[in-house]
Amino acid sequence: MKRYFLDTSALVKIYHREDGSDYCLDLYLSNAHIIISELARVELHSALYRKHVRNN
């Protein structure tokens, strides 16, 4: 099984539509073993919040 390390910018693409979203979403939905850092958990919440605030 392939393993992939996803940084925060790749994770954001899964939840917020932008360039590269299709690739990241396909990878996320595949059988790939995805690895993220503990810090990415916090960064993801912050990044998605910023995108939400900008759109409202």
N, C-alpha and C positions, 0 to 999 in steps of 0.2 A: 504494500500500500504506500502510495506517495505521501509525503508530508510537506505541508506548506506553512510557512510563518507569515501571518498577516499582520501588518502594522495597522495603526488606527485609521489611516487614510483609506486602506482597503476595506476595513470593517464599515466605515461610514458609507461606502458605495453600496453595501448590501441593504442599508436601511434608507438611504437618500439617493434618489435618482440623479446620476451625473455621468460624465464620461467614464467608461470602465465598469459601470454597474453590472452590465450583462455578464462580463467575464467573472467578476467577483461573486456574483450570485450563483452562476453555474458551478463555480468551484465550491462554494458553500453548500450547495445542494447535492454535490457528488459524494462519492464514498471516500474522498480524500481526508487524510488526517490533518486537521487544522490546528495550528499552535498559535496562541497569542500570549503576550506578556501580561503580567498582573497590572501594569501601568495602563495598558490599552483599555482595560475595563473602565477606568476612571476617565481617561481621555475620550473614549467613545461617548459617554454620557455628556461630557462637556461640549464636544463637537456637535452632537445632534441638537443639544439645547441651543447653541449659538445659531445653527441653521434655522431652527424653529423660530427664534426671536427675530431674525432678519426677515423671515417671510411673513411676519404678522405686523 
